[in-house]
Amino acid sequence: MIDQGKKNIVGVNITAVDYEAAVAKIMDAAKNRRPFGVSALAVHGVMTGVMDNNHRHRLNQLELIVPDGQPVRWALNLLHGCKLKDRVYGPNLMLETCRAAAEQGLSIFLFGGKQALLDTLETQLMKRFPNLKIAGKLASKFRTVSQTEKQEIVDVINRSGASITMVGLGCPRQEVWAYEFKDEIRMPVLAVGAAFNFHAGELAQAPPILQRWGFEWLYRLIREPKRLWRRYLYLNPYYVSLVGLQLLGVKKFDPNSTESPSEEILYG
């Protein structure tokens, strides 16, 4: 088990952990009904924080951000000597958490996406983990919600008896959701993004060799060029340049130099 704590990557606190340590943290919070925001960030997710002080505050208030992308793992190793041998890939972290929940008798709640996606995802998860308890699921409204609607969502999740909530709203909406909801539902909230689509069989994952060498972004760019070209062709080089500046000591990135959001953004 590897847990080297939070490390500063261009102003965003990434926890240098492996799967075993990450799951252990999640399960401990679940058993103790403790608010615990979790996200798995690749380059795009990190850069959403770099370019927005309010959002960087949200990210740095989450209890656990794991290095989802290989370039984030490489930065941890290069800047902080972490010697991590593998990333903690969000879709795999979701499965490992489901496995641990099934073994320890804890139930999960699925939030986000369309109802048909959630139904298919539930079926696929139950095939993988027959003993997994899915306490409930709630589709996204695909818009911001009112305070009254927020409370309704909180009540549905809390009444379900779930110990862990998994959120698939896409980055950065799901991280905003984790920040805004975790204290209300008092349990681990895992922002898992495209994992819902991957595990439901609706979206193909990059081949393992591309994932291993950090080219998952290229695979996704080829499949969805119109939607993703700005994200990857602009943000990836920007990220590399900022990591280089941090490595050389030319620029300091203070994780505490953030601005707390003046109001909630309630995605639902």
Secondary structure, DSSP 4 states (H G I P E B T S, - for coil): --EEEEEEETTEEEEEE-HHHHHHHHHHHHHTT--EEEEEE-HHHHHHHHT-HHHHHHHHHSSEEEE-SHHHHHHHHHHH----SS---HHHHHHHHHHHHHHHT-EEEEESS-HHHHHHHHHHHHHH-TT-EEEEEE---SSB--HHHHHHHHHHHHHHT-SEEEE-S-TTHHHHHHHHHHHHHTSEEEE-TTHHHHHTTSSPPPPHHHHHTT-HHHHHHHHSHHHHHHHHHHHHHHHHHHHHHHHHTSS---TT-----SS---B-
